[in-house]
Amino acid sequence: MIIVGELINASRKAIREALEKKDRAAIEQVARDQAAKGAHYIDVNAGVFVDEEVELLTWLVEVVQGVVEAPCCLDSPNPQAIEAALKVHRGTAMINSISLESQRCEALLPLLAGTDLKVVALCMSDKGMPETTEQRLAIAEELVGLLTGKGVPLGNIYVDPLVQPVSANQSFGISFLNAVDAIHKRYPEAHFMCGLSNVSYGLPARSVLNRFFMAMAIAKGLDGAIVNPLDDNMMAAIYSAEALAGRDNYCLNYIKAFRAKRLGV
C-alpha cells in the first residue's frame, strides 16, 4: 500500500498558521512524524493561499525535503504552482491531480507528457462527479488513454475513483468498491489513490467507518491512499487488510509494523 501522508494541508488550521508565519520547524516536525510512521509520499498543499500558492508550495517542498527522504505529492490544480514546485523537488514527485475537467486537463497534461512523474487521475469530468461504477470506469478509461497517449507509463498512473459520502446516497460506497474492482481488472498495471474519509461525512464515529471501508477497498484491489499515518488504528487496518488479502508476502510488513509499534497494540 502506497501511503500519502495528508497532514501538510493548508485547509488545516495549524498548517495554515504555520504557512502564514513561515514556521519552518512546525512543518518539519509534521513531515518527520509522517515519514516515521510509514508515509511513502508527503502531500503538500497551500491551496487556500490563492495569490501566494506558487511561492508557498515551493517553500513547502524545500522544507519537507530538507528533513525527510520521501518525495512529495504536489496537491494543486494550479499548473504554475506545480511547475515551480517541480523545479526544486528532488526525486520523482506525484501530481495530485489531473481530471477530465477540460480546464484542469488542458493545463496539466503538458506538464506530465513524456515525464516519469506519478499522477493521480481523478475520476471527475465537466459533467460533474460520477455516481455509478460504470461512470467511474468510463472516466478512468478516457483519462488513462489520454495519459498513456502522452507517454505517461501505466504504472505511474494512480486512479482515484472518487469517494462520496454514504450519508448522501447509500449506494456510493458499493459503487466505489465495484469501480476499484473493475478498474483493477481493466488496468492491472495501474495503481489507485484516494482519500477515503469522505465516505463517512455527516455520520458519527467516522473513524470506525473509514477503517472498515479501507479494509473492504483493499480486498477489491486498492493499493494507495491519502491518509493520516499518525492514526495507528487506520494504519493497523491497512497492514491487517493487506496481509489478509494476500498482498503481504509471509506477512512481513504486518510483522514489521507490529515491531515498530504501528498497530496500536
C-alpha positions in Angstrom: 0.0 0.0 0.0 1.3 3.4 -1.0 0.7 5.8 1.8 0.5 9.5 1.1 0.6 11.5 4.4 -2.2 14.1 4.3 -1.3 16.4 7.2 0.5 19.2 5.5 -2.6 20.8 4.0 -3.4 24.5 4.3 -7.0 23.7 5.0 -5.9 22.5 8.4 -5.7 25.4 10.9 -2.3 24.5 12.3 -0.7 24.3 8.8 -2.4 27.5 7.6 -0.9 29.3 10.6 2.5 27.8 10.1 2.4 28.9 6.4 1.4 32.4 7.4 4.3 32.6 9.8 6.7 30.6 7.6 7.2 28.4 10.6 9.8 26.0 9.2 10.1 24.0 12.4 6.4 23.2 12.6 6.3 22.0 9.0 9.5 20.0 9.5 8.0 18.2 12.6 4.8 17.2 10.8 6.9 15.9 7.8 9.2 13.9 10.1 6.3 12.4 12.1 4.5 11.2 9.0 7.7 9.7 7.4 8.5 7.9 10.7 5.0 6.3 10.7 5.5 4.9 7.2 4.3 7.6 4.7 5.8 6.9 1.3 4.9 10.4 0.0 4.3 13.6 1.9 1.3 15.6 0.5 1.9 19.4 0.3 -1.0 21.7 -0.2 -1.1 25.5 0.0 -4.3 26.0 -1.9 -6.1 28.4 0.5 -3.4 31.0 -0.3 -4.5 31.6 -3.9 -2.3 34.6 -4.6 0.7 33.1 -2.8 0.3 29.4 -3.8 3.3 29.3 -6.2 5.7 30.7 -3.6 4.3 28.7 -0.7 4.1 25.3 -2.4 7.7 25.7 -3.5 8.7 26.6 0.1 6.8 23.6 1.4 8.7 21.2 -0.9 12.0 22.7 0.1 11.2 22.5 3.8 9.8 18.9 3.7 12.6 17.5 1.6 15.1 19.2 3.9 14.3 16.8 6.7 12.8 13.6 5.1 13.9 11.4 2.1 10.3 10.8 1.0 9.1 12.5 -2.3 6.2 14.9 -2.2 2.7 14.7 -3.6 2.1 18.1 -5.1 -1.5 18.8 -4.2 -2.7 21.6 -6.5 -4.7 22.0 -9.8 -2.6 25.1 -10.5 0.0 24.3 -13.2 2.1 27.3 -12.3 2.4 26.2 -8.7 3.2 22.6 -9.7 5.8 23.7 -12.3 7.5 25.9 -9.8 7.5 23.2 -7.1 8.9 20.6 -9.5 12.0 22.8 -10.1 13.1 22.4 -6.5 11.8 18.9 -5.9 14.3 16.0 -5.6 13.4 12.7 -7.0 10.1 11.7 -8.7 7.1 13.7 -7.4 3.4 12.7 -7.5 0.9 15.2 -9.0 -2.4 15.4 -7.3 -4.4 15.6 -9.6 -5.5 15.6 -13.2 -9.1 15.0 -14.2 -11.3 15.2 -17.3 -12.4 18.7 -16.3 -11.3 20.5 -19.5 -9.5 23.4 -17.9 -7.6 21.3 -15.5 -6.8 18.6 -18.0 -5.5 21.1 -20.7 -3.3 22.9 -18.1 -1.7 19.8 -16.5 -1.4 17.4 -19.4 1.6 19.2 -21.0 3.5 19.1 -17.6 3.1 15.4 -17.5 3.8 14.5 -21.1 6.9 12.4 -21.6 7.9 12.5 -17.9 8.4 9.9 -15.2 6.1 11.8 -12.8 3.5 9.9 -10.8 0.0 11.3 -11.3 -3.4 10.9 -9.6 -6.1 10.5 -12.2 -9.3 11.8 -10.6 -12.5 10.3 -12.0 -14.3 13.7 -12.5 -15.3 15.4 -15.7 -17.1 18.6 -16.8 -20.3 16.7 -16.2 -19.5 16.6 -12.5 -18.9 13.8 -10.1 -19.7 10.2 -11.2 -22.3 8.3 -9.1 -22.2 4.8 -10.6 -19.5 2.2 -11.2 -20.0 2.5 -14.9 -19.5 6.3 -14.9 -16.3 5.9 -12.9 -14.9 3.2 -15.2 -15.7 5.3 -18.3 -13.9 8.3 -17.0 -10.9 6.2 -15.9 -10.6 4.7 -19.3 -10.6 8.1 -21.0 -8.1 9.5 -18.5 -5.8 6.5 -18.8 -6.0 6.8 -22.6 -5.1 10.5 -22.5 -2.1 10.0 -20.2 -0.6 6.9 -21.8 -1.1 8.7 -25.2 1.2 11.4 -23.9 3.8 8.9 -22.8 2.9 8.5 -19.1 3.6 4.9 -18.2 0.6 3.0 -17.0 2.4 2.1 -13.8 2.8 5.8 -13.0 -1.0 6.4 -13.0 -2.9 6.3 -9.7 -6.6 6.3 -10.5 -8.9 7.9 -7.9 -12.4 6.6 -8.4 -13.7 9.4 -6.1 -15.2 8.5 -2.7 -18.5 10.1 -1.9 -20.5 10.0 1.4 -22.9 7.2 2.0 -24.9 9.6 4.2 -26.0 11.2 0.9 -26.6 8.0 -1.0 -26.3 4.5 0.3 -25.1 3.2 -3.0 -22.0 5.4 -3.1 -19.8 3.1 -1.0 -20.5 0.0 -3.0 -20.3 1.9 -6.3 -16.8 3.0 -5.4 -15.7 -0.5 -4.3 -17.1 -2.1 -7.5 -15.2 0.6 -9.5 -11.9 -0.3 -7.8 -12.5 -3.9 -8.8 -13.5 -3.1 -12.4 -10.6 -0.7 -12.9 -8.1 -3.1 -11.3 -9.2 -5.8 -13.7 -9.1 -3.4 -16.7 -5.7 -2.0 -15.9 -3.8 -4.4 -13.6 -0.6 -2.3 -14.0 -2.1 0.9 -12.9 -2.5 1.9 -9.2 -5.1 3.6 -7.0 -5.0 6.7 -4.8 -7.9 8.2 -2.9 -9.0 10.0 0.3 -11.4 7.5 1.9 -12.6 9.7 4.7 -15.3 11.3 2.5 -17.3 8.1 2.8 -18.2 8.8 6.4 -19.0 12.5 6.1 -22.0 13.6 8.1 -22.0 10.4 10.2 -21.0 9.7 13.9 -17.8 7.7 14.7 -16.4 8.4 11.3 -13.0 6.7 12.1 -14.8 3.4 12.5 -16.5 3.6 9.1 -13.2 4.8 7.5 -11.2 1.8 8.8 -13.8 -0.8 7.7 -14.2 0.9 4.3 -10.4 0.9 3.9 -10.3 -2.9 4.5 -13.1 -3.5 2.1 -11.4 -1.4 -0.6 -8.0 -3.2 -0.2 -9.8 -6.5 -0.7 -11.0 -5.1 -4.1 -7.6 -4.0 -5.2 -7.0 -0.6 -3.7 -3.2 -0.1 -3.3 -2.8 3.6 -2.4 -4.5 6.1 -0.1 -4.1 9.6 1.2 -4.4 9.2 4.9 -3.2 10.3 8.3 -0.3 7.9 9.0 -0.3 9.0 12.7 -3.7 7.3 13.1 -2.5 4.0 14.4 -5.9 2.4 14.1 -6.1 3.2 10.4 -2.6 2.0 9.8 -3.4 -1.2 11.7 -6.4 -1.7 9.4 -4.2 -1.2 6.3 -1.5 -3.6 7.4 -4.0 -6.2 8.5 -6.2 -6.0 5.4 -3.1 -6.3 3.1 -2.0 -9.4 5.0 -5.4 -11.0 4.8 -5.8 -10.1 1.1 -2.7 -12.0 0.2 -0.7 -8.8 -0.6 2.0 -9.1 2.1 4.4 -11.9 1.5 4.8 -14.0 4.6 3.1 -11.1 6.5 6.4 -9.4 6.7 5.0 -5.8 6.5 2.5 -6.7 9.2 5.2 -8.1 11.4 7.5 -5.1 10.9 4.6 -2.8 11.7 4.0 -4.7 14.9 7.6 -4.4 15.9 7.7 -0.7 15.1 4.6 -0.3 17.3 2.4 0.9 14.3 -0.5 -1.4 15.1 -1.8 0.5 18.1 -1.2 -2.6 20.4 
